[in-house]
């Protein structure tokens, strides 16, 4: 075992915990340990698996309770794929069931929060020593095996996709949520989802995410928005997307100012490849801000006269805002052919092509909403899900060629 202060190999440690403060505290506890090196930190189980595969640490400090892929599932995956990597489970719960589940998942030790620096260091040394025999018995992988697992490519600068319904009930939130997940699945790139319905956002319900951390945490005169705050506010979902949730109460919407949103957009474009924004059906300053910034607007409508009338008005507005026609992608949602209004009739009315038709499937949609699980993952073989994957491929292809956009600061300043 490496001795403290020695020049021998260091114990490589990966931290996996969804609370940023916990990750930072662990780093501080281990800062002065000469024989321990922090090789990475992940905010959820999915990232933990990816970073473990990339960095091949000796020890993974794994929180047991995380949204999406929890510590149990992540430990099972790491133990199966990387038998030389030892897992130390961390939890605020000390019940026997948690301990049993952790051991079954492959964890070598169980730490109850809060723990002292000595407890943490001793646990790392003990687990490292227990794994030494196994590491010595197995041949070391050739260098090509380690380098064959490439680091994720850096984001190229996010493409912003603003999703807006032509009327209430058009299904824009369903489209935004499932489109974001489908984009992640189809492209394997970094995808974020912003719930910009600041008063009555439902994205958290659609994804079964707790609203303990929302965009409201990033507001206030004394709050400085930086990368750490943004990372700690974004919720991680099991599908791999990151979510910026709307405030938990309607009256808190007024706390979110356009200048906050501008800063958030600028920061997120540096960290993601796609940003899907679920917009409220209004034309307040915040809505126009997102529409201006968008590389692609997805206008969601249904085949009924009020929705079509509103869609026509929307295109008149985009003409006034000098948006190029190709910036808006028209989606006909919940289509079953019973309205008597054909897609080509809609095209003639709104003077814009129908880009995609999503079939009506009330049972699949309602079941997904009530369970808080996107149907593109839970029921991916249905015609509805396949239509969404096709939509995601179409949007990804359209945004691969930059569309001209109206600069955000200029219009916001003139309003």
C-alpha positions in Angstrom: 0.0 0.0 0.0 1.3 3.5 -0.8 2.6 5.2 2.3 1.8 8.8 3.1 4.5 11.1 1.8 6.1 8.3 -0.3 7.1 8.6 -3.9 5.2 5.4 -4.9 2.1 5.2 -7.0 -0.9 7.2 -5.8 -4.3 5.8 -5.1 -6.5 7.1 -7.8 -10.0 8.1 -6.6 -13.1 9.0 -8.4 -16.0 10.8 -6.6 -19.6 10.2 -7.6 -22.2 12.3 -5.8 -25.1 14.4 -7.0 -24.5 17.1 -4.4 -21.8 19.5 -5.5 -21.1 20.6 -1.9 -20.4 16.9 -0.9 -18.0 16.5 -3.8 -16.1 19.6 -2.8 -16.0 18.6 0.9 -14.5 15.2 0.0 -11.9 16.9 -2.2 -11.0 19.1 0.8 -10.7 16.1 3.2 -8.3 14.3 0.8 -6.3 17.4 -0.3 -3.4 16.9 2.0 -3.1 13.1 1.5 0.1 12.7 -0.5 -0.7 9.2 -1.6 -4.2 9.9 -2.9 -5.1 11.6 -6.1 -8.6 12.7 -7.2 -8.9 11.8 -10.9 -12.4 13.0 -11.4 -15.9 13.9 -10.0 -19.3 12.9 -11.4 -22.7 14.3 -10.6 -24.7 11.1 -11.2 -24.4 7.4 -11.7 -24.3 7.5 -15.5 -21.4 10.0 -15.5 -19.7 7.9 -12.8 -19.8 4.8 -15.0 -18.4 6.8 -18.0 -15.6 8.4 -16.0 -14.7 5.1 -14.3 -14.3 3.6 -17.8 -12.3 6.6 -18.9 -9.9 7.1 -16.0 -9.7 3.5 -14.5 -9.5 4.7 -10.9 -8.4 2.4 -8.0 -11.3 3.5 -5.8 -14.8 5.0 -6.5 -16.5 6.9 -3.7 -20.1 6.3 -4.7 -23.2 8.0 -3.2 -26.1 5.5 -2.9 -29.0 7.9 -3.5 -28.9 9.8 -6.7 -31.6 10.6 -9.3 -31.6 8.5 -12.4 -28.9 5.9 -12.3 -28.4 5.5 -8.5 -25.3 4.3 -6.7 -26.5 0.6 -6.6 -27.0 0.4 -10.4 -23.8 2.3 -11.1 -21.8 0.1 -8.7 -23.1 -3.0 -10.4 -22.2 -1.7 -13.8 -18.7 -0.7 -12.7 -18.0 -4.0 -10.9 -19.1 -6.0 -14.0 -17.1 -3.9 -16.5 -14.1 -3.0 -14.4 -13.4 -5.7 -11.8 -10.1 -4.0 -10.7 -12.0 -0.9 -9.6 -13.1 -1.0 -5.9 -16.3 0.8 -4.8 -16.8 2.5 -1.4 -20.5 3.3 -0.9 -21.6 6.5 0.9 -25.0 7.1 2.4 -26.7 9.1 5.1 -28.7 6.0 5.8 -27.1 3.3 7.9 -29.8 0.6 7.7 -28.8 -3.0 7.2 -30.8 -3.2 3.9 -28.6 -0.4 2.4 -25.5 -2.2 3.5 -26.7 -5.5 2.1 -27.7 -4.0 -1.2 -24.3 -2.2 -1.5 -22.3 -5.4 -0.9 -24.4 -7.3 -3.4 -23.7 -4.5 -5.9 -20.0 -5.0 -5.5 -19.1 -2.3 -3.0 -16.2 -3.2 -0.7 -17.1 -0.8 2.2 -19.9 1.4 3.4 -19.4 4.9 4.8 -22.2 6.7 6.7 -22.4 10.4 6.2 -21.1 12.6 7.7 -17.8 11.0 8.1 -14.5 12.4 9.3 -11.3 12.8 7.2 -9.6 10.0 9.1 -12.6 7.6 8.5 -12.5 8.4 4.8 -8.7 8.0 4.4 -8.6 4.8 6.4 -11.5 3.4 4.3 -9.7 4.2 1.1 -6.4 2.6 2.3 -8.2 -0.5 3.6 -10.2 -1.0 0.4 -7.1 -0.4 -1.8 -5.2 -3.0 0.2 -8.0 -5.5 -0.2 -8.0 -5.0 -3.9 -4.2 -5.3 -4.2 -4.2 -9.1 -4.4 -6.8 -9.1 -7.2 -4.9 -6.4 -9.1 -1.6 -8.4 -8.8 -3.2 -11.6 -10.0 -4.7 -10.0 -13.2 -2.4 -9.0 -16.1 -2.3 -5.2 -16.6 -4.1 -4.1 -19.8 -1.8 -3.0 -22.6 -1.6 0.8 -23.1 -3.7 0.5 -26.2 -6.6 -0.8 -24.1 -6.6 2.3 -21.9 -6.2 4.8 -24.7 -8.9 3.0 -26.7 -11.5 4.5 -24.5 -11.5 8.1 -25.7 -12.7 11.1 -23.6 -16.0 12.5 -24.7 -15.3 15.2 -27.4 -15.7 18.8 -26.2 -19.0 20.4 -27.0 -19.1 22.1 -30.4 -21.2 25.0 -29.1 -24.9 24.1 -28.4 -27.7 24.3 -30.9 -30.7 25.8 -29.2 -34.1 24.3 -30.1 -37.1 26.3 -28.8 -40.3 24.3 -28.6 -43.6 26.3 -28.6 -47.2 25.2 -28.9 -49.6 27.1 -31.1 -52.2 26.8 -28.4 -52.7 25.2 -25.0 -53.0 21.5 -25.2 -51.0 21.1 -28.4 -48.5 18.9 -26.5 -45.4 21.1 -26.7 -44.1 19.9 -23.3 -44.5 16.3 -24.4 -42.6 17.1 -27.6 -39.8 19.0 -25.8 -39.2 16.3 -23.2 -39.2 13.3 -25.6 -37.3 15.2 -28.3 -34.5 16.0 -25.8 -34.3 12.4 -24.8 -34.5 11.2 -28.4 -31.7 13.6 -29.4 -29.5 12.2 -26.7 -30.2 8.7 -27.8 -29.7 9.4 -31.5 -26.6 11.6 -31.3 -24.9 10.4 -28.1 -24.0 14.1 -27.5 -24.6 16.4 -24.5 -28.2 17.4 -24.3 -29.9 19.9 -21.9 -33.5 20.6 -21.4 -34.7 24.0 -20.0 -38.3 24.4 -18.6 -38.9 28.0 -19.6 -42.6 27.9 -18.5 -41.5 29.7 -15.4 -44.9 29.9 -13.8 -46.4 26.5 -14.4 -43.6 24.3 -15.7 -44.3 20.5 -16.0 -41.0 19.1 -17.2 -40.1 17.9 -13.7 -43.4 15.9 -13.5 -42.8 14.5 -17.0 -39.4 13.2 -15.9 -40.2 12.4 -12.2 -37.5 14.8 -11.0 -37.7 16.5 -7.5 -37.9 20.3 -7.7 -35.4 20.9 -4.9 -33.1 22.6 -7.3 -34.5 25.0 -9.9 -33.7 28.0 -11.9 -34.9 30.1 -9.0 -31.6 29.1 -7.2 -29.7 31.2 -9.7 -31.5 34.5 -9.2 -31.2 37.4 -6.8 -29.0 40.4 -6.7 -26.3 38.7 -4.6 -26.2 35.5 -6.6 -23.3 35.3 -9.0 -24.1 32.8 -11.8 -21.0 30.7 -12.5 -20.3 27.2 -13.8 -20.3 25.6 -10.4 -23.7 27.1 -9.5 -25.1 26.0 -12.9 -23.8 22.5 -12.5 -25.2 22.2 -9.1 -28.6 23.4 -10.2 -29.0 21.2 -13.3 -30.8 18.0 -12.5 -29.4 14.8 -13.9 -31.9 12.3 -15.5 -31.3 8.6 -16.1 -31.5 9.1 -19.8 -28.3 11.2 -19.7 -29.8 14.6 -20.3 -29.4 17.5 -17.9 -32.5 19.5 -16.9 -33.0 23.1 -15.7 -36.3 23.0 -13.9 -38.8 25.9 -13.6 -39.4 27.5 -10.1 -41.5 25.4 -7.8 -44.1 28.1 -7.3 -45.8 30.5 -9.8 -45.0 33.6 -7.8 -41.3 32.8 -8.0 -41.3 33.3 -11.8 -40.9 37.0 -11.4 -37.5 36.4 -9.7 -36.1 35.2 -13.0 -35.0 38.2 -15.1 -34.0 38.4 -18.7 -30.4 39.1 -17.7 -30.3 35.9 -15.7 -31.5 33.9 -18.7 -29.0 35.6 -21.0 -26.2 34.5 -18.7 -27.5 31.0 -18.3 -27.9 30.6 -22.1 -24.4 31.8 -22.8 -22.9 29.4 -20.2 -24.9 26.4 -21.3 -24.0 26.8 -24.9 -20.4 26.2 -23.9 -21.2 22.9 -22.1 -23.8 21.2 -24.3 -24.3 20.2 -27.9 -28.1 20.6 -27.9 -30.3 22.7 -25.6 -34.0 22.1 -25.9 -36.2 24.8 -24.4 -39.9 24.2 -23.5 -41.5 27.6 -23.9 -44.8 29.0 -22.5 -47.4 30.0 -25.1 -46.9 33.7 -24.8 -44.8 36.5 -26.2 -43.3 38.0 -23.1 -39.7 39.3 -23.2 -38.3 36.0 -22.0 -40.1 34.1 -24.7 -38.8 36.4 -27.4 -35.3 36.1 -25.9 -35.3 32.3 -26.4 -36.8 32.6 -29.8 -34.1 35.0 -30.9 -31.4 32.8 -29.5 -32.8 29.6 -31.1 -31.1 27.9 -34.0 -34.4 26.0 -34.6 -37.9 26.8 -33.5 -40.2 23.8 -33.3 -43.8 25.0 -33.6 -46.2 22.3 -32.3 -49.8 22.4 -33.5 -52.8 20.2 -33.8 -55.2 19.8 -36.8 -58.0 22.1 -35.5 -59.0 25.5 -36.6 -58.0 27.5 -33.4 -54.5 25.9 -33.4 -54.0 26.5 -37.2 -55.2 30.1 -36.8 -52.6 30.7 -34.1 -49.9 29.0 -36.1 -50.7 31.4 -39.0 -50.4 34.4 -36.6 -47.1 33.0 -35.3 -45.6 33.0 -38.8 -46.8 36.5 -39.3 -44.9 37.4 -36.1 -41.7 35.6 -37.2 -41.9 37.6 -40.5 -42.0 40.8 -38.5 -39.1 39.6 -36.4 -37.1 39.0 -39.6 -36.6 35.3 -38.9 -35.8 33.3 -42.0 -38.5 30.8 -42.9 -36.2 27.7 -42.4 -35.7 28.7 -38.7 -39.2 27.4 -37.9 -40.0 23.7 -38.1 -43.8 23.0 -38.1 -44.9 19.8 -36.3 -48.4 18.5 -36.6 -49.1 16.6 -33.3 -51.7 14.1 -32.2 -52.7 13.4 -35.8 -55.2 10.6 -36.4 -56.9 11.8 -39.6 -60.2 12.4 -38.0 -60.3 16.1 -38.0 -61.0 16.3 -41.8 -58.2 18.8 -42.2 -55.3 17.4 -44.2 -51.7 18.4 -43.8 -51.6 19.9 -47.3 -54.7 22.1 -46.3 -52.7 23.3 -43.3 -49.7 24.1 -45.4 -51.9 26.2 -47.8 -53.3 28.1 -44.8 -50.1 28.9 -42.9 -47.9 29.2 -46.1 -45.3 26.9 -44.5 -44.5 23.2 -44.9 -45.5 20.6 -42.4 -42.1 19.2 -41.3 -43.3 16.2 -39.3 -46.5 14.5 -38.3 -46.6 12.8 -34.9 -49.4 10.2 -34.5 -52.0 10.4 -31.8 -51.5 7.8 -29.1 -53.3 8.9 -25.9 -52.7 5.7 -24.0 -48.9 5.7 -24.5 -48.7 9.5 -23.8 -50.9 9.4 -20.7 -49.1 6.4 -19.3 -45.7 8.0 -19.8 -46.8 11.3 -18.1 -48.4 9.5 -15.1 -45.3 7.3 -14.6 -42.8 10.2 -15.1 -40.9 8.2 -17.8 -40.5 9.4 -21.4 -42.2 7.1 -23.8 -39.2 7.2 -26.1 -37.4 5.1 -23.5 -40.2 3.1 -21.9 -42.1 2.3 -25.1 -39.5 2.9 -27.8 -40.9 0.4 -30.3 -44.3 2.2 -30.7 -45.1 4.2 -33.8 -45.2 7.3 -31.7 -41.7 6.8 -30.3 -40.3 5.9 -33.7 -41.8 9.2 -35.1 -39.9 11.1 -32.3 -36.6 9.4 -33.2 -37.2 10.4 -36.8 -37.9 14.0 -35.6 -34.7 14.0 -33.6 -32.7 12.9 -36.6 -34.3 15.6 -38.7 -33.7 18.4 -36.2 -30.1 17.2 -35.6 -29.5 17.3 -39.4 -31.1 20.7 -39.8 -29.1 22.3 -37.0 -25.8 20.8 -38.3 -25.8 23.7 -40.8 -26.0 26.9 -38.8 -29.2 28.9 -39.3 -29.0 32.7 -39.2 -30.3 34.0 -35.9 -31.1 37.4 -34.5 -28.6 38.5 -31.8 -30.1 38.2 -28.4 -28.6 41.4 -26.7 -29.7 43.7 -29.6 -33.4 42.8 -29.5 -33.6 42.5 -25.7 -32.1 45.9 -25.3 -34.6 47.5 -27.6 -37.6 46.1 -25.8 
